[in-house]
Amino acid sequence: MSGVHRNLIVAVLSAALACGLALISGLILLGLEPDQDGGRWLALAIVASLGAAVFLLWYVFDRIGMHFRNLERLHGAVVVLGGLDAMADLPGEVARDEPELGRIADAILVLSRRRAGEHLYSSRRMEGVLAARGEAIVVMTEQGQVSLVNHAAMDLLGSERVRVGTSVFAALERNSVLQALALAHREGRPVEVTLLSVDGEELGAQVSGLGPGEGGVLFFAAATGAFKAVVEHDLSLHDRPPAVAAADRDTPLAELPALVLDCETTGLDVQRERIVSLGAVRLHGGRIYPGVSFDRLINPGVPIPALSRSIHGISDDMVREAPDFPTVFAELAPLLAGCVVIGHNIAFDLAMLKREFELAGLRWEEPLFLDSLLLASGLDPKSKELGLETLAAVFGVDVHGRHTALGDSLVTAEIYRRMLPRLADLGIRTLGDAISFSGKATHLIAKQDASGW
């Protein structure tokens, strides 16, 4: 017990004694002498004193607990801010409960937003330069993902077809684009070509390569519609993770090759349900590679119940022409090779994968994995709310695409990434450390085991 706590207890007991003495004095002033019914009044005074002591002790220690919880949350947010380029939210209730901590939080938030604002200003300056050009511009990765598009291109090719993260092949015929890009790479300079839209329209374009494996830039002179200075972009879609070296328990978390995975299913009973969608995104250490992602529908071979359909939005019609599980997993396997699997309540997803393997007559080998739910419980063992949306709010993660396999994978990846600085602050630096740390959430593990996961 610290000296501060001892002093507080002495102060509380002294206050309780003072309450008891004040009660006795008040009775005397009312003309009720203690010796008239000494036992009763003495008992009453003792009970009142003890009641006051219990109440004051509860109040003081509740305030102490709240103060240290606020300090811990503030410390965690600062650690996250220090370990990331992105801005993380700070605990807002600190400012309401404790003005002195609130002032500290506000000062830190100002610095964080200033850093984010500097990055945003640089980004908007680039957008302004690109938006000033009149032609339609599309930047694509080698796999065809749109990483940058301006308003003129959305107007020309269709805003529902060319948005950041979509495939350019939803708007342009695949072979004409790939042949033009290959020519630009061979020539080492921009080339004038004719591209075909998926509707069969010929479009004059200039195509430039960004380098081997980096994709290219498409310029269209035939932009239509009113000019708007709008540019959408996420050039990180061009980034690729390092080559995978199979992870083991000694692998540092800062260098961990991981695949963040989620599946949508026909229900929650792992003994009889089926997978209808698989989503995943690659992560290396604390860096997410959204350009290396996976999003596939699966024909489960059984009807999708209405309740499940209301959650993930996947209907029988949507999966009617989709491939079966073995076909889809064969596409996912190269991304998974050598990686640790990460997910929120990942025990459920792994149990579903195991069931699908058994139904397909395939040999199942459970991969190394980390559960963001168990890690979050270790970081905040007193928290009873550890759902994905709650953790997203705690770690300042924008929630988008929830209840889709890829959407949940991306949110989980960002939450896990923001956990890493706090884990490192606790000395948890390797995969083995993280697995051991996760094992402390015994109550959650017991629930998972009881569910057959």
Secondary structure as GFF3:
##gff-version 3
##sequence-region A 1 453
A	DSSP	alpha_helix	3	29	.	.	.	ID=ss1
A	DSSP	alpha_helix	38	83	.	.	.	ID=ss2
A	DSSP	alpha_helix	93	97	.	.	.	ID=ss3
A	DSSP	alpha_helix	99	131	.	.	.	ID=ss4
A	DSSP	beta_strand	136	140	.	.	.	ID=ss5
A	DSSP	beta_strand	146	150	.	.	.	ID=ss6
A	DSSP	alpha_helix	151	157	.	.	.	ID=ss7
A	DSSP	three_ten_helix	168	170	.	.	.	ID=ss8
A	DSSP	alpha_helix	174	187	.	.	.	ID=ss9
A	DSSP	beta_strand	191	196	.	.	.	ID=ss10
A	DSSP	beta_strand	202	209	.	.	.	ID=ss11
A	DSSP	beta_strand	216	220	.	.	.	ID=ss12
A	DSSP	beta_strand	231	233	.	.	.	ID=ss13
A	DSSP	three_ten_helix	235	238	.	.	.	ID=ss14
A	DSSP	three_ten_helix	253	255	.	.	.	ID=ss15
A	DSSP	beta_strand	257	265	.	.	.	ID=ss16
A	DSSP	beta_strand	275	284	.	.	.	ID=ss17
A	DSSP	beta_strand	287	297	.	.	.	ID=ss18
A	DSSP	alpha_helix	306	312	.	.	.	ID=ss19
A	DSSP	alpha_helix	316	319	.	.	.	ID=ss20
A	DSSP	alpha_helix	325	336	.	.	.	ID=ss21
A	DSSP	beta_strand	340	343	.	.	.	ID=ss22
A	DSSP	alpha_helix	346	360	.	.	.	ID=ss23
A	DSSP	beta_strand	369	371	.	.	.	ID=ss24
A	DSSP	alpha_helix	372	379	.	.	.	ID=ss25
A	DSSP	alpha_helix	388	394	.	.	.	ID=ss26
A	DSSP	alpha_helix	405	425	.	.	.	ID=ss27
A	DSSP	alpha_helix	431	438	.	.	.	ID=ss28
A	DSSP	alpha_helix	442	450	.	.	.	ID=ss29
###
